[in-house]
């Protein structure tokens, strides 16, 4: 049940920075500002899925070093290696 005697700070028209917005929302509840909310129309196309796999430390360190030398993210290099391995049969 909502406390109707609770003083609610006015919602700023805009925030000067993301940090200012974060500070505001860290200390305020969006539930107190429901009347100002507008529906958002968002389209989401989730075709890619990501999975986590476990590898031993030695393998990870070698993969990380190889990725560093190739200027690639570790996950990209790992994916490329696995694709090559399974494409080769």
C-alpha positions as CSV (number, residue, x, y, z in Angstrom):
1,X,0.0,0.0,0.0
2,X,1.4,3.4,-1.0
3,X,1.9,6.0,1.7
4,X,-0.1,9.0,0.5
5,X,1.5,11.4,3.0
6,X,4.9,10.8,1.6
7,X,6.6,13.8,0.0
8,X,7.7,13.1,-3.5
9,X,10.4,15.2,-5.0
10,X,9.5,16.6,-8.5
11,X,11.0,14.7,-11.4
12,X,13.5,16.9,-13.2
13,X,12.7,17.8,-16.8
14,X,16.1,16.5,-17.7
15,X,19.4,15.5,-16.1
16,X,22.7,17.2,-16.8
17,X,24.6,13.9,-17.0
18,X,24.1,10.1,-16.6
19,X,25.7,10.4,-13.2
20,X,23.1,12.9,-12.1
21,X,20.3,10.6,-13.3
22,X,21.9,7.7,-11.6
23,X,22.2,9.6,-8.3
24,X,18.5,10.6,-8.5
25,X,17.3,7.1,-9.2
26,X,19.5,5.6,-6.5
27,X,17.5,7.5,-4.0
28,X,14.0,7.5,-5.6
29,X,11.5,4.9,-6.7
30,X,10.1,4.8,-10.2
31,X,6.9,3.7,-8.6
32,X,6.4,7.2,-7.2
33,X,6.5,8.6,-10.8
34,X,4.2,6.1,-12.6
35,X,2.0,8.9,-13.9
36,X,4.9,10.3,-15.9
37,X,5.8,7.0,-17.6
38,X,5.0,6.5,-21.2
39,X,4.9,3.2,-23.1
40,X,8.1,2.4,-25.0
41,X,7.8,0.6,-28.3
42,X,10.9,-1.6,-28.6
43,X,11.7,-4.2,-31.2
44,X,14.0,-6.9,-30.2
45,X,15.6,-9.4,-32.6
46,X,17.4,-12.1,-30.6
47,X,19.0,-14.4,-33.1
48,X,22.3,-15.0,-31.4
49,X,22.7,-16.8,-28.2
50,X,25.8,-16.9,-26.0
51,X,27.0,-19.7,-23.9
52,X,29.6,-20.0,-21.2
53,X,32.0,-23.0,-21.2
54,X,34.6,-24.0,-18.7
55,X,38.2,-24.3,-19.7
56,X,41.3,-25.0,-17.5
57,X,43.5,-22.1,-16.5
58,X,46.4,-23.0,-18.8
59,X,44.1,-23.1,-21.9
60,X,42.5,-19.8,-20.9
61,X,45.8,-18.1,-20.4
62,X,47.1,-19.4,-23.8
63,X,43.8,-18.3,-25.5
64,X,44.0,-14.8,-23.9
65,X,47.6,-14.4,-25.0
66,X,46.8,-15.4,-28.5
67,X,43.8,-13.1,-28.6
68,X,46.0,-10.2,-27.3
69,X,48.6,-10.9,-30.1
70,X,45.8,-10.9,-32.7
71,X,44.1,-7.8,-31.2
72,X,40.8,-9.7,-30.8
73,X,38.5,-10.3,-27.8
74,X,39.0,-13.7,-26.2
75,X,35.4,-14.7,-26.8
76,X,35.8,-13.9,-30.5
77,X,39.0,-16.0,-30.9
78,X,37.5,-18.9,-28.9
79,X,34.4,-18.9,-31.2
80,X,36.6,-18.8,-34.3
81,X,38.7,-21.7,-33.1
82,X,35.7,-23.8,-32.3
83,X,34.0,-23.0,-35.7
84,X,37.2,-24.0,-37.5
85,X,37.5,-27.2,-35.5
86,X,33.9,-28.3,-36.2
87,X,33.9,-27.2,-39.8
88,X,37.0,-29.4,-40.4
89,X,35.0,-32.3,-39.1
